[in-house]
Amino acid sequence: MSVRRRIGASPAQRGSLSGSNCPDIFELSDGSFAIIGTDRTDLLEGNLPADASRGAHERIVVITRETLLRAKSDIPEA
């Protein structure tokens, strides 16, 4: 598995002065997506809806609204 491409604008394009340590979204070679975000598992796990859960190997990651909205046009329909 490898990173195929960035989805959305780079951190620098979204206004990051250093262009690093910012949320990011990548499409992987197997069609999955990788997210760089802030781990908020401890804060949000107790607030998940009753029909949602996470596996022991999963974390709840938060990205900014701008990161996702700027990626919308790059996300394939199928």
C-alpha positions in Angstrom: 0.0 0.0 0.0 1.3 3.5 -0.8 0.1 7.1 -1.0 -1.4 7.7 -4.5 -2.3 11.4 -4.2 -3.3 14.2 -1.8 -7.1 14.8 -1.7 -7.8 18.5 -1.5 -5.5 21.5 -0.8 -2.1 21.2 0.8 -1.6 22.6 4.3 0.3 25.6 2.7 -2.7 26.2 0.3 -5.0 26.3 3.4 -2.9 28.9 5.1 -0.4 27.0 7.2 2.6 29.2 7.7 5.0 26.2 8.1 3.1 23.9 5.7 3.6 21.1 8.2 1.8 19.5 11.2 -1.6 20.1 9.7 -4.6 17.9 8.8 -4.3 16.2 5.5 -6.2 13.5 3.4 -4.6 11.1 1.0 -5.9 8.5 -1.4 -4.0 5.2 -1.1 -3.1 2.7 -3.8 -5.8 0.3 -2.7 -8.5 3.0 -2.9 -8.7 3.6 0.8 -8.1 7.0 2.4 -5.6 8.0 5.0 -6.3 10.9 7.3 -3.7 13.0 9.3 -5.6 14.6 12.1 -5.8 15.2 15.8 -6.5 12.1 17.9 -9.6 12.9 19.9 -10.6 9.3 20.8 -10.6 9.9 24.6 -12.7 13.0 24.2 -15.3 11.7 21.7 -15.7 8.0 22.2 -18.3 8.4 24.9 -20.3 10.7 22.6 -20.6 8.3 19.7 -24.2 7.3 18.7 -25.5 4.0 20.0 -25.0 2.3 16.6 -21.4 3.4 16.3 -18.3 1.8 17.7 -14.5 1.5 17.1 -12.2 -1.4 17.1 -9.2 -1.6 19.5 -7.0 -0.8 16.5 -9.0 2.3 15.5 -8.8 5.9 16.7 -11.2 8.8 16.3 -9.3 11.5 14.3 -10.5 15.1 13.9 -9.7 17.3 10.9 -10.8 20.8 10.3 -14.0 21.6 8.4 -11.9 23.5 5.8 -9.7 20.5 5.2 -12.7 18.3 4.3 -14.5 21.0 2.3 -11.4 21.7 0.3 -11.1 18.0 -0.5 -14.7 17.5 -1.6 -14.1 18.2 -5.3 -11.2 15.6 -5.3 -13.2 12.8 -3.8 -14.3 10.3 -6.4 -18.1 9.6 -6.8 -17.5 5.8 -6.9 
